[in-house]
Amino acid sequence: MFWIYAATADRFHQSFRRLAQLFKITGDKVSDAKLSGLVRDLLAADSMGEWLMILDNADDVDISFPAVNQGSSVGPAEYIPKCPHGSVLVTTRDKQLAMKFGATIQIPKLTELESAEFIKRKLELGDTEAEEQSEEIRNLTDQLEHLPLALVQATAFIKGNSSNVKKYLMIYEGSEDRMIKLLSKKIEGSEVDSGALRAVSRTWTISFNQIRNKSHSAADLLSLMAFLDRQGIPESLLRQEKEYSESEDDEDLESGEDEDGVEQENADMESEEDEEDEVRFVQDLGILKAYSLITEFDG
């Protein structure tokens, strides 16, 4: 099994360089692209036998699949071996990117029971201790939306400071500034890759920047939703109607254009713009859903 950190092209090639050392492929003076190609070809050979490669944190489509018109070099995805004896598992927050690799599995957030068990195991609580703190544990997991990374971060802070769930909640609920500071703390320990994203706030900042790079209007939509209650936001509230300026009648007449013709032309333009707005709105919602930041319900 091979673990590849794929958040950036440099880290991807660093991981492949380590594989090259493992396979005793000499390449100190060889470029990253050529060395990664040699590793790919070796893994694709029948003599390698069966293997599993995990591409972790492949969240940026421009890194994995760089657009030709951007003048980018070949993306990391080009170095993934394609052979019947090898399997590739990709972890990503971008569903649209995941679909480029093949079949996808949506990982739901933890249930209340799973979150409580996670806290108990991380804090090494006995059954009696867990029962005594059950209310605080349930409150904490609810506050953190049952998100694994947030739970890891909270338990790391509690253990690292010889604290407990109750004290953590007091700090977390004390003020918004305190909450942000807690969510910005790095997660220390050997379980987290040294170059990986280590804080919840940092993770969501990266996601937001990637969304904004894809679509400014999608980022604006998410920013608008951040001001509202997180549940039951009506779609009608999110739709922003644009106002289109109309030419002054006098100017139309002075230019010698037919007034009825201008009105019809404006109506056609508005109709086309409305259709474009509808397509963009659906695409923006799709981007936010692909990052699992929103969930759409009927009714």
N, C-alpha and C positions, 0 to 999 in steps of 0.2 A: 504494500500500500504506500502511495506517495502523496505527501501533503504539499500543495502548492499555494502560496499566498498570492492572490491575483488582484489585489486592490489597485496596484499600479504596475505599469509595464516593467519598471526597474526591479521591483520585488519579485515579479513573475520570473524574470530572467535570472535573478539571484537564486531562486529556488531550483531552476533548471541547471544552474551551474553547480549547485550542491549535488544534484543527481549525477551530473557528469563526473564529479569526483568519486561518487559512490560506484559508478560503473568504470572508473579508471580511464575516463576519456580525458586525455591531456588537452588543455585549451587555455593556458594562461594568457597567450597573446592572440587568441581567437575572439572575434566579435561575439557579443551576446546572441545576435540573430543566428550566426552560423553554428555556435555551440548548441543553442536550443534546437536547431534543426537536426544536429547529430544525435541528440538525446531522443528526439521524436522518432527518428529512423530506427534507432536501436530498440525502442519500446515497441515499434510496429513489427519488428522481426518475429517470425514464428518461434524462434529459439528462446524468446523471453518467457514464454508461458503466460499464465493468466495474471493480471494485475488490476488494481483499482487506484485511480488517481482522483484526489479531492481538490477541486479548485475553490478555495475559500475566499469569501468577500469579493467576488467578481461583480461589482455593483455599477461599473461605469461602462456603458456600451461603446463610448468613444475610445476606450482603452482596449477592450476586447475585440471590437469590430471597427477600427478606424475607417472613416470615410475616405474614399479615394480623392474626392475634391478638396479635402483638407490637407493634402500633401503628406499624409501620415505614412509611416513605415508599416510593414506587415504587422497586424495585431497578434497578440498572444494566442488567440483562438486558432491561428494558422499552425501553431506548433503542437496542438493537441493531437496525439496519434489517433488515427482512425483504423481500427483493426478489430476482428471478431474476438480476439482473446483479451481485450482490454476494455475496462469500463471507466466512465468519468462521471463523478458526482459534483455538481456545481452548487455552491451556496451563494445566494444573491438576494438583495432586497428588491430588485427590479424584475418583476414578472415578465415584462416585455423582452428583456435581455435573456431571461431563462428560456423563453420559448425558442430563441435562436439556437440553443444547444440541443433541444429535443423535448421529450416529455417532461412535464413539470408536476411537482407535488407541493401543494400549498400547506405550509406548516402553521397550524393555528396556535394562538397563544395558550398558555397553560390554563387548566381549569383551577378552580378555587382549591380543590383537594390536592392537585399536583403542586400548586404554588406553596401551600402550607407544608407539604412533605419536603419540598425543595429547601425551604427555609430551615426546617428541622434538621435536615441532613447537613446543610452547609454550616449551621451553627453548632452542630453536634449536640443537639438537645436530647435528653432522655424523654421517655414517654410522659413522666410526671411533669417535667419542666415545660414540655410542649403543651400539655393540657392546661397548665397554669397560665401560659402566655397565649392561649389560643385566640382570645379576643384581639390582642395586640397584633398577633401574626396575621389574622384575617384582615384587620384594618390596614396593615402595611401592604399586603398583597393587593388589596383593592386600590390603595393609593397609587401603587406602581403599575396598575393595569395588567398585572400578571405577566409582565414582559420579562423573559429570562435574563437579558442583559441588565435590566434595572435591579432585579432581585440579586444577581451576582454582585453588582456594585454595592447594594445596601448591606449584604451580609459580609462583604469584604471590609467595609467601613466599620461595622459592628465588631467583628473579630479583631481587626487591626487596632482598635482603640479600646479593647476590653470593655465594650459597652453592652447594651441589650436593646431589644426591639422597642421597648417603651421609650427609652431615652432618644433613640433614633427618630421615632415618630414625633417627639416633642420638638426636636430640631427641625425636622422636615416640615412640620405644620406651623412652625413659628412665624415664618414670613416667606414671601416669594424669593427674596434674595438668598435666604438660607437654602431653600429648595434647589435653586439653580446651582449654588456652590456644591451641594451634595451630589447633584447629578453630573457635575463637572469633575468630580474626583476621579483620578486614575485608578484602575483596578490592578493592583499589584499581585504578583504570584506567577508561578511557572505554568499555570493553566492557560494563560493568555499570551499569544504570540507577541514578542517584544515590539514588532512594528504594527500590530493590529490596532484598530480603534478601541480605546480603553474606557471611554466614558459615554454615557447615554447622550448627554448634550452634544458631544462631539459627533456621535453617530448621526443624530438627527440633523445637525448642521451640514454634514456632508450630503445627506439625502436631499435636504432643501436646496443646496447649491446645485446638485445634479438636476433636480427638477427645474430650477430656474434656468439652467443652461439649455434644457430641452424646450421649455416654454415659459416665457415670462408671465403669460396669462394664467397658466396653471399655478405658478408660484403666488400670483396675486389672489387667485381663488382660495388657495390654502390659507393665505394670510387673512383673508376675510373670514373664513370659517373659524380661525383661531380666536376671533372676538366673540363667537357665539357659543352657546351651550353645545357640548360635544355630541349630543344625541338628538335625533329628530329634527335636523335642519331641513326645512322645506326647500325643494329644488327651485321653486319660484323665487325664493329670496336670493339665490345665488346667481340668477340670470340678470345680467346688467344690460339694459337696453341703451344703445348708443343713439345719440341725437345727431342727425345729419343736417347741416346747414343748407338752406335753399337760396337760390339766387333771387335778388330783388326783382320784382316785376318790371320796374322801370329799366333796369339794366338789360333785362331780356328783350324788352321792346326796343331799346336803343340799338341793340346789336342786330336787330332785324330778324331775330329768331321767332318762330311761331310759338306762342305761349302754350297752346295745347300740346305741341310736340315736346317742349321742354318738360312739361309736367309728366308726360308719359315716360320720357327718358329717365327722369328722376325716380319715378316709381319703379322702373325696371332695375335701376341701379340699387335702390333700397332693397328690392326683393333678392337680388344676388348677394348683397351684403348680409341680409338676414340669414340666408342659407349658409354663407361662410361662417357667420357667428355661431350657428347651430352646430356645424361640423367641428369648429374649434372648441366649443363647450363640451361636446361629447369626448373629443380627444383629450382635453384637459382632465376631465373626470377619469378617463382611462389611465392617464399617467399617475394620478393620485391613488387610484385603486391598485395599479401595478406595484406601487411602493407600499401597499397595505396601510396607507395612512387614512383611508376612508373606506366605508362599506356602504353600498347602496341597497336600500330596501324599497319594495313596492308598497304603495299605499300611503 
